[in-house]
Structures are given as structure tokens and as C-alpha cells.
Amino acid sequence: MGGTGRGTHGDGVAHLRAGLALAAFGAIAFSGKAIIVKLAYRHGVDAVTLLMYRMLFALPMFAALAWWGGRGRPALKRHDWLAVLGLGFCGYYLASYLDFAGLQYITASLERLVLYLNPTLVLLLGWLLLRRRVTARQGVAMAVSYAGIALVFGHELRLEGRDVLLGTALVFGSALSYAFYLVYSGQVVSRIGSLRLTGAATSVACVLCIAQFALLRPLAAAWVPEPVVWLSVLNAVACTFVPVLAVMLAIERVGAAMTALTGMLGPLSTIAMGVVFLGEPMNAWIVAGTLLVLAGVWWLARGR
């Protein structure tokens, strides 16, 4: 009997460790996206072209994910397809484009901090659109997070000028667009499944990004320096598809709340990689702003 108990406890601990490891890996891998994009911009490529390459390489993987998630399930109905199209547009296409565009003007560190405001935006949209109550604790947590963003934003604005305002607005729009996806995806997930929805919605976004390039750029614009191609492959695989799977598996093992808290490693790893690979500054303003953002989101997640 005692041996069985110890075995069960050991399995539970191993399960927890595996879930936390997956969540940490997913957070760090996701955060590498900004670094890769900034490195690619050094080769003179624009946001539309760079996003096209990322989605071109990601499309086969997400299409396969949609097929895998749909095995044994009934075919999607018309209203399901409309939901997938809408969620793919706002959650992945628009959010990705605004994010890539914003990274032309701000540091990877500020970009990751703005995106990390996503839980606060989901809360605000739930209050505005679904009449969900916001508690005093949640209000304070949001205020702390936005104070951190204001601190880093003000520092960059003083150093870099008005471009920081445009870049921050674009990335904030990206976070807001993805928050809409999170708010409205819950009911769709319950109908068609998370793997199927993620694969299908992201495939829609991939097609839209490729179509956007075809409409806005001449075919000759697809000729880019070789490093841009390899950076895009790395972005599509290591910073897009693989972390999506890692986070999903983590949620299955340790739950959404623990996975979200582990996601705090994302902004920290982005700042560290920005210093190492991009030569971005590390100073007291960035450290203080980051700690405020993380404290606010942690308090918000803990309260929920």
C-alpha cells in the first residue's frame, strides 16, 4: 500500500514538473519571436514580407494540426467556419501584423511587456462587452501593470522620439486584437476543440498574410537575403508552432492559471535576449517597469 502511494505521488510530481517545464519552454520560445524579427529587420526587409515568410513556413504545420484535431469529429458547420474565419482574422492575422509593424519602432523588451498586458485587456473586454464584474483587486492589479508600461514607455520616448509612440500603439493594438480572440474563442473551443480551432484559425491567418503580400508587394519583393529566410523558418517552427503545442500540453498538465504564471518568464527572457543578441539597453527604468508589469499580472492571475 505504501509503495503504491509513493508511486502515485512520484507520478504526480513528475507530471507537475513536466507541465511546468513545457510552460516555461513555451514562454521562452514565444519570447524569441521579437528577437528574430528585430534581427531580420537589419537586412532591410519590411513587415509585410517578413510576416508572409513566417506564415508561409508555418501554414503546413498548422494545417496538419487542424486535421489532427478534427479526426473523428463531425465536419464543421457554417457558423463554425464563420467563427474560425473571424477568430483567425483578429487573433492571428491582425495581431501578428500589428506586432511585426510595431517592432520596427520599439525595442523587443517594450514589445513583450505591452503584449504581456493581455490578461488585463481580456478582463476589460469582458467588463465592456459581456458585463463581467471587475473587482477592486483586479483594478489595482491592472493599474500596477499599466504603471510599469508607462515607466518603460516614457523612458524610450525620451531616448528614441515619437516613433516609440507609433510602435507602442501598434503593439498595443496587437494585444487588443488577440484579447478579442481570447474573449470570444471560449464557446468555439467547447464546440470544435482547442487543437482544431488553433490549427484552423492560424491556417486562416497564414493564408491572409500570404494574400496580403500578393496584393501589396510585387513578386520581386519575395527575393530577400538568405538569412531572412532561415530566420523566418526558425520563427515559424521554434517561436510559433512548437510553443503553441508546448503551452497546450502544459495547460493539460498543470492548468491555465499555473501556465499563465509560468509565462512570466517570457518578458524576462525577451529582455535578456535583447541585451545579448540585439545590444538593447538594460537599466533601472526597464527593470522597474518590468517588475511592475509582472507584479500586476501575477496579482491578477492569483486573484482569479
N, C-alpha and C positions, 0 to 999 in steps of 0.2 A: 504493500500500500504506500509506504513512504517513498519507495523508489519511483512509483508511478507519479506521485505528487511532484517529486523533484524534476522528473522528466517533463511533466506538463509545464512547470514553472520555467524550466530551461527553454522549452519551445516558445513560450510566451515572450521571454526576454529576447531570444533570437529574432522573433517576429518583429518586436518593437525596434530592435537595433537595425534590422533590415529596412523597416519603414522609414526610420529617421535618416538612414544613410541615403535612401532613394530621394527623400525630400531635400536633403542637403545638396546632393548631386544635381537635382533638378533646378534648385535655386541658383547654384553657382553657374551651371551650364546656360541657363536663361540669361544671366547677367553678362555672359561673354558676348552676347549679340551686339551690344553697343560698342564694345571694343573692336570687334571685327568690322562693323560698319564704319567707324572712325578711321580705321586703317585703310579700308577700301577707298574712302574719300580722298586720301592722299594721292591716289592715282588719277584724279581728275574725273571720276565717274559721277553721275548725278543720281538723285534719289529714285527716279522712275526706273532707270536702267538697273540700278543695284537691286531694287526690290523685285524686278522682273526675274533676275537671275536666281535670287534666293527662292522665289516661289516656283520657278521652273524646275529646280532640282528637288524641291520639297513635294511637288504635286504627285509623283508616282507613289511616294511613301504614304501620303495621307489618303490617296485613293484606295490603296491597299488596306489601310486602317478602316476606312468606311466599309469596304467589302467584308473584312474580318468581323467587324462589329455587327454587321447585318446578317450574318449567317444564321439560318434557322428562324429568322424573324420575318413577319409579313412585310410585303412591299410598302414603301412609304406612300401615304395618301397625298392628295393635292395640297391640303392645308399644312401637312408636314413639310413638303417641299418648299412651300412659300415661307415657312418658318426658318428652314435651313438657309434659304437664299438671303432672308433678312438678317439672320444672325451671322452668316458668313460675310455679308457686306460690312456690318458695323463692328463685329467682334474681331475680325481678322484682316479684311482688306483695308477699311478706313483707318483702323487703329494702327496697322503696320505702316501705311503710307505716311500718316501724320508723324509717327515716331521717327521714321527714316528721314523725313524732311526736317524735323526739329533737330536731329543730331548734326545737321550741317552748321548749326549756330551755337550749340551749348556743349558743355563737357559731358562725358559719359556719366560722371558722378551725379550731376544735377538731373540728367535724364532719368537715371534709375530711381532717384529719390522722388521725382514727380510721379513716375509710374507706380511707385510703392504707395501712393495715396489712394490707390484703387479701392481698398475696403471702405474708406471714408466716403468715396463717391457712390459706391453701392448703397451705403446707408442713407445718403442724402437723396438719391433717386428713389429709394424705397419710401422715404417720407413724402417726397413730392408727387410721385406717380401712384403709389399704392397705399398711401395714408398710413404707413407704419410709424409707430411712435419712436421718437428719439429721446433717450433718457439724458439726464444731466451728466452722468458719467461719460456717455458717448460724446456729448457735446464738448466736454473738456478734453477728451482724448483727441478729437478732431482739431480743436484749437491748438493743442500742443504740436501735432503733426504739421499743420499749416504754418505755425511759427517757425518750425525748422526749415521748411521750404523757403519762407520769406528771408531767413537769415542767409542761406546759401545763394538764393537768387539775388539778393541785394549786393552781396559780395561780388558775384560775377558781373552784375550790371555795372558796377563801379569800375571793374577792370576791363571788361570787353565791350561795353557800349550797348546801343539799342538792339543789336542783333540778338542779344540774350533774351530780350522781351519777346521777339518773334519766335525764337526757338522754344522757349518755355511755354508759350501759348500753344504751339503746335503739339508738343508732347503732352500737355495737359488735355488737349483735345483728343489725343490718342487714348489717354487713360479714361476719359469720359466715355468715349466710344466703346471701349472694352467693358466699362461698367454697365452700359446698356445691355451688352451681350449677357453679362452675368445675371442681371436682374430678370431678364426675360427668358433665359435658357432653361430655368429650372423645370418648367412644365414640359418643355420639349424633351429634356433628358429623360423624364419619367416615362415618356411615350416611346422613344426610339432608342434610348440607351446612350451612355456617355461616349463610348468609343465610336459608335456610329455617327453621333452628332459632331464630335470633334473632327473626325475624318472627312465627313461630308461638307461641313461648314468651311473647314480650311481648304478643301479642294475648290469650293466655290471662290474663295478669296484668291487662290492661286490663279485660277482662270481669269479673274477680274484684273489682277496685276499684270498678267501677260497681255491681256487685251488692252489695258491702259498704255502699255509700252507700244503696242502695234498702232494705236491711234495717235499717240503724241510724239513718237520718235520715228525717224527714218530707219530702215533696216540696217543701214551702215552704223548706226549707233550701238548695235549689238557687238561690234568689234571693240573689245576692251582689252587692256593689258592682262596678260596671263595671271598675275597674282590676284586680280579681281575675281576671276573665275574660281580659283581654288579657295579664296576666302568665302565666296558665295556657297560653294559646296560645304565647307566647314560650318557656315552659318545655318544652312538648311538642315544638315544632319545633326551636328553636335549641339547647336544652340536653338533648334526649333523642334525637330521631330523627336529626338531621343529624350530631351527633358519633359516633353508632353507626356510620354509614356511613363517616365520615372515618377512624375507628380501623380499621375493616375494610380499607379501601383502603390505609391506612398499613402494616398488617401484611403485605399482599400485596407491598408495595414494599420495605420495609426489615426485615421480620421482627418477631416478637413481642417479642424482647428489646430491640431498639432502640426500638420503640414504647413499651414499658413504661418505659424510662429517660427518654424524652421526656415521659412522663406526669408526671414530677416537677414540670413547670410547673403542674400542677393545684393543689396546695396553695399554691404561691406566688401564683398568680393569685387564688385564693379569699381569701387574706389581704389582698392589695392591694385587691380589690373590696370586701371587708368594711369596710376603712378608709374607702374613698371613698364607697360607697353606703349603708352601714349605720352609720357612725361607730363601728365596733368599734375597740378599743384596739390599738396596736402598741407593744410594749415588749420588753425584753430577754428576758423569760421565754418569750414566744411565738416570738421569733427563735431562741433557743437550742433550744427544743423542736422547732421545725420543722426546723432543721439536723440534729438528731439523728435524727429520723424519716426524712428524706431520705437521710442518710448510711447508715443501716441498710438501707433498701430498695435503695439503689444498690449497696451491697456485696453484698447478697443476689442481686440480679439479675446482677451482674457475675460472681459465683461460679458461678451456674447456667449 
